[in-house]
């Protein structure tokens, strides 16, 4: 391909991806509809690929258009960061940091902390991924991991922020059945996508014959089913404050206490954006974890 894509081309594709119609794209670009139509056709001819398919839902982007739109958004973010840097000086924190955690940690600990932190850094962007493994950092697909673990990988460095205990939670109507015949209660548990979860090992040891009535692919889903009154489950205490109408049905589960770690690769600490997030998130997350 000999055609050199310009910033105007990226802006054109992004406007139509976002707007899904010539009229909305034209409004974003401050031109008329015919200009957008001709420009898209000319760009497709120059690239030799179809960028959009016309349907009843509007102009639907092809994979090529989606790829160009992603690059256009990055260019847009870079320009925004440059403008902020010019307004606020060279010390402004900018760039993109990739952060990974579990869905339960994201919803209950990280998001409230980010709501306090991110307004201080308008030029900083975050990419958030929820996963239950450490693979993202080992493949360099993420810069920071927030993990519940008693044995984080040795190739990572970080800070231990506190620990969480696990209890059996359920609605009040499940208390009597759980106390009298725990295996007869409707249990909710992680499915086979989380075979190493600490509550799975605990259940196999304490109730080896127990078959959960509901299985979920995430702890947030487990908690949601508990709140809906479908049954009982072993949950970390930091999740309990957000579950209306749910109460503890047990003492802390034996051998289930787990540490919360903020982790990264050693080379990432040289990045000012990563180091700043480490320093700023540490007290926020500690306070959030200890306020339960």
C-alpha positions as CSV (number, residue, x, y, z in Angstrom):
1,X,0.0,0.0,0.0
2,X,1.6,3.3,-1.2
3,X,-1.1,5.6,0.1
4,X,0.0,7.6,3.2
5,X,-2.8,7.9,5.7
6,X,-3.1,11.4,7.1
7,X,-4.5,12.8,10.4
8,X,-7.5,14.1,8.4
9,X,-8.2,10.5,7.2
10,X,-8.1,9.2,10.8
11,X,-10.4,11.9,12.0
12,X,-12.8,11.1,9.2
13,X,-13.0,7.4,10.0
14,X,-13.3,8.1,13.7
15,X,-16.2,10.5,13.2
16,X,-18.2,8.0,11.1
17,X,-17.4,5.1,13.4
18,X,-18.8,7.2,16.3
19,X,-21.7,8.7,14.5
20,X,-22.8,5.7,12.4
21,X,-24.3,8.2,9.9
22,X,-23.1,10.7,7.4
23,X,-25.1,13.5,9.0
24,X,-23.6,12.9,12.5
25,X,-20.1,12.5,11.1
26,X,-20.5,15.7,9.2
27,X,-21.7,17.5,12.3
28,X,-18.6,16.4,14.2
29,X,-16.2,17.4,11.4
30,X,-18.1,20.7,10.7
31,X,-18.5,19.9,7.0
32,X,-21.5,19.0,4.9
33,X,-22.8,15.5,4.3
34,X,-21.7,15.3,0.7
35,X,-18.1,16.1,1.7
36,X,-18.1,13.2,4.1
37,X,-19.5,10.8,1.5
38,X,-17.0,11.8,-1.1
39,X,-14.1,11.6,1.4
40,X,-14.9,8.1,2.6
41,X,-15.3,6.8,-1.0
42,X,-12.0,8.4,-2.0
43,X,-10.2,7.0,1.1
44,X,-11.5,3.5,0.4
45,X,-10.4,3.7,-3.2
46,X,-6.9,4.9,-2.1
47,X,-6.5,2.1,0.5
48,X,-8.1,-0.5,-1.7
49,X,-10.3,-1.8,1.2
50,X,-13.9,-1.3,2.3
51,X,-14.1,0.7,5.5
52,X,-17.9,0.7,6.0
53,X,-21.0,-1.3,5.1
54,X,-24.3,0.5,4.7
55,X,-27.1,-1.2,6.6
56,X,-30.4,-0.4,8.3
57,X,-28.4,0.5,11.4
58,X,-26.3,3.0,9.5
59,X,-22.7,2.9,8.4
60,X,-21.2,-0.2,10.1
61,X,-17.3,-0.2,10.3
62,X,-15.3,-3.1,9.0
63,X,-12.3,-4.5,10.8
64,X,-10.1,-2.1,8.9
65,X,-12.2,0.9,9.9
66,X,-12.1,-0.3,13.6
67,X,-8.3,-0.6,13.5
68,X,-8.0,2.9,12.0
69,X,-10.5,4.3,14.6
70,X,-8.4,2.8,17.5
71,X,-5.3,4.6,16.2
72,X,-7.3,7.8,15.7
73,X,-8.5,7.7,19.3
74,X,-4.9,7.2,20.5
75,X,-3.8,10.2,18.4
76,X,-6.7,12.2,19.9
77,X,-5.6,11.3,23.4
78,X,-2.0,12.3,22.6
79,X,-3.2,15.7,21.3
80,X,-5.3,16.2,24.5
81,X,-2.3,15.3,26.6
82,X,-0.1,17.7,24.7
83,X,-2.6,20.5,25.2
84,X,-2.8,19.9,28.9
85,X,0.9,19.8,29.2
86,X,1.2,23.2,27.5
87,X,-1.4,24.6,29.9
88,X,0.0,23.1,33.1
89,X,3.7,22.8,32.4
90,X,6.2,20.0,31.9
91,X,5.4,18.2,35.2
92,X,2.0,17.1,34.0
93,X,1.6,13.3,34.2
94,X,0.5,11.8,30.9
95,X,0.5,8.6,28.9
96,X,-1.4,5.3,29.2
97,X,-1.0,2.8,32.1
98,X,-2.4,-0.7,31.7
99,X,-3.9,-2.1,34.9
100,X,-5.3,-5.6,35.6
101,X,-7.3,-7.0,38.5
102,X,-10.2,-9.3,39.3
103,X,-13.7,-8.1,38.7
104,X,-14.5,-8.2,42.5
105,X,-11.4,-6.0,43.3
106,X,-12.3,-3.7,40.5
107,X,-15.9,-3.1,41.6
108,X,-15.3,-2.9,45.3
109,X,-11.8,-1.5,45.8
110,X,-10.2,0.0,42.7
111,X,-13.1,2.0,41.1
112,X,-13.8,4.0,44.2
113,X,-10.1,4.7,44.6
114,X,-9.8,5.8,40.9
115,X,-12.8,8.1,41.3
116,X,-10.7,10.0,44.0
117,X,-7.4,9.8,42.1
118,X,-7.9,10.3,38.4
119,X,-9.4,13.8,38.4
120,X,-5.9,15.0,39.6
121,X,-4.3,13.7,36.4
122,X,-6.4,14.7,33.4
123,X,-3.7,13.8,30.9
124,X,-3.3,10.2,32.2
125,X,-5.2,7.4,30.6
126,X,-5.9,3.9,32.0
127,X,-6.6,0.6,30.3
128,X,-8.4,-1.8,32.7
129,X,-8.5,-5.5,32.2
130,X,-10.2,-8.0,34.6
131,X,-8.6,-11.4,34.8
132,X,-7.9,-14.0,37.6
133,X,-4.3,-14.7,36.5
134,X,-0.9,-13.1,36.6
135,X,-0.3,-13.9,32.9
136,X,-0.9,-10.3,31.8
137,X,2.2,-9.0,33.5
138,X,4.4,-11.9,32.5
139,X,3.5,-11.2,28.8
140,X,4.0,-7.5,29.3
141,X,0.3,-6.9,28.5
142,X,-0.2,-4.9,31.7
143,X,1.9,-2.5,33.8
144,X,0.2,-2.9,37.2
145,X,-1.7,-5.7,38.8
146,X,-3.9,-5.6,41.9
147,X,-4.2,-9.1,43.2
148,X,-5.4,-11.1,46.1
149,X,-2.6,-13.6,46.8
150,X,-0.6,-15.1,49.6
151,X,2.3,-15.9,47.2
152,X,2.7,-13.4,44.4
153,X,5.1,-14.3,41.6
154,X,8.7,-13.7,42.5
155,X,9.4,-11.8,39.2
156,X,7.0,-9.0,40.3
157,X,7.6,-6.3,42.9
158,X,5.1,-4.4,44.9
159,X,3.3,-3.6,48.1
160,X,1.2,-5.6,50.5
161,X,-1.9,-3.4,51.2
162,X,-3.6,-5.5,53.8
163,X,-5.6,-8.7,53.9
164,X,-9.1,-9.9,53.6
165,X,-11.0,-12.7,55.4
166,X,-13.7,-14.9,53.9
167,X,-17.1,-15.6,55.5
168,X,-20.3,-17.3,54.5
169,X,-22.9,-14.7,53.4
170,X,-26.5,-15.0,52.7
171,X,-29.9,-13.4,53.3
172,X,-31.5,-13.8,56.8
173,X,-33.9,-16.5,55.6
174,X,-31.0,-18.8,54.8
175,X,-29.4,-18.6,58.3
176,X,-31.4,-21.3,60.0
177,X,-30.9,-23.8,57.2
178,X,-27.2,-23.1,57.0
179,X,-26.7,-23.6,60.7
180,X,-28.7,-26.8,61.0
181,X,-27.9,-28.5,57.7
182,X,-25.2,-26.5,55.8
183,X,-25.0,-28.9,52.9
184,X,-28.8,-28.7,52.3
185,X,-28.6,-24.9,51.7
186,X,-28.4,-23.7,48.1
187,X,-24.8,-22.9,47.6
188,X,-23.3,-20.5,45.0
189,X,-19.7,-21.0,44.0
190,X,-17.1,-20.3,41.3
191,X,-17.2,-22.5,38.3
192,X,-14.5,-24.5,36.6
193,X,-12.9,-21.3,35.2
194,X,-11.6,-20.6,38.8
195,X,-10.5,-24.1,40.0
196,X,-7.7,-22.6,42.2
197,X,-9.9,-20.1,44.0
198,X,-9.3,-20.2,47.8
199,X,-13.0,-20.8,48.5
200,X,-13.1,-23.8,46.2
201,X,-10.2,-25.5,48.1
202,X,-12.0,-24.6,51.4
203,X,-15.3,-26.1,50.3
204,X,-13.6,-29.3,49.1
205,X,-11.9,-29.8,52.4
206,X,-14.9,-28.8,54.7
207,X,-17.8,-30.1,52.6
208,X,-16.3,-32.7,50.2
209,X,-19.7,-34.0,49.1
210,X,-21.3,-30.6,48.6
211,X,-22.5,-29.9,45.0
212,X,-23.3,-26.1,44.6
213,X,-26.7,-25.3,43.1
214,X,-25.3,-22.3,41.2
215,X,-21.8,-21.9,39.6
216,X,-20.5,-18.5,38.3
217,X,-17.5,-17.4,36.3
218,X,-16.7,-14.5,38.6
219,X,-16.9,-13.6,42.3
220,X,-19.0,-10.5,41.4
221,X,-21.6,-12.8,39.8
222,X,-21.5,-15.0,42.9
223,X,-22.2,-12.0,45.1
224,X,-25.0,-10.8,42.8
225,X,-26.8,-14.1,43.2
226,X,-26.4,-14.0,47.0
227,X,-27.9,-10.5,47.1
228,X,-30.8,-11.8,44.9
229,X,-31.6,-14.3,47.6
230,X,-30.7,-17.4,45.5
231,X,-28.4,-18.9,48.1
232,X,-25.3,-18.6,50.2
233,X,-21.6,-18.3,49.3
234,X,-18.1,-17.8,50.7
235,X,-17.2,-14.2,50.0
236,X,-14.3,-11.8,50.9
237,X,-15.4,-9.3,53.6
238,X,-14.6,-6.3,51.4
239,X,-17.5,-7.2,49.1
240,X,-20.1,-7.4,51.9
241,X,-20.7,-3.7,52.4
242,X,-22.2,-3.4,49.0
243,X,-24.7,-6.3,49.4
244,X,-28.0,-4.9,50.7
245,X,-29.9,-7.3,52.9
246,X,-27.0,-9.8,53.1
247,X,-25.4,-10.8,56.4
248,X,-22.6,-13.0,57.8
249,X,-23.7,-16.5,58.5
250,X,-20.4,-17.8,59.9
251,X,-17.1,-17.0,61.6
252,X,-14.1,-16.3,59.4
253,X,-13.3,-19.3,57.3
254,X,-10.2,-21.2,58.4
255,X,-7.0,-20.8,56.2
256,X,-8.8,-18.4,53.8
257,X,-7.2,-15.0,54.8
258,X,-5.7,-13.5,51.7
259,X,-3.3,-10.6,51.2
260,X,-4.0,-7.8,48.7
261,X,-1.0,-6.8,46.6
262,X,-0.2,-3.9,44.3
263,X,2.3,-5.4,41.8
264,X,4.4,-4.5,38.8
265,X,7.5,-5.6,36.9
266,X,10.7,-4.0,38.2
267,X,11.3,-2.2,34.8
268,X,8.0,-0.5,35.0
269,X,8.9,1.3,38.2
270,X,11.2,3.5,36.1
271,X,8.1,4.9,34.4
272,X,6.9,8.1,36.2
273,X,3.2,7.3,35.5
274,X,3.5,3.8,37.1
275,X,5.5,5.0,40.1
276,X,2.9,7.8,40.7
277,X,0.0,5.5,40.5
278,X,1.7,3.1,42.9
279,X,2.3,5.9,45.4
280,X,-1.1,7.5,45.1
281,X,-3.2,4.2,45.0
282,X,-1.4,2.7,48.0
283,X,-3.1,4.8,50.7
284,X,-6.4,4.9,48.9
285,X,-6.7,1.2,48.6
286,X,-5.4,0.6,52.1
287,X,-8.1,2.9,53.5
288,X,-10.8,1.3,51.4
289,X,-9.7,-2.2,52.4
290,X,-9.5,-1.4,56.1
291,X,-12.8,0.5,56.2
292,X,-14.9,-2.6,55.7
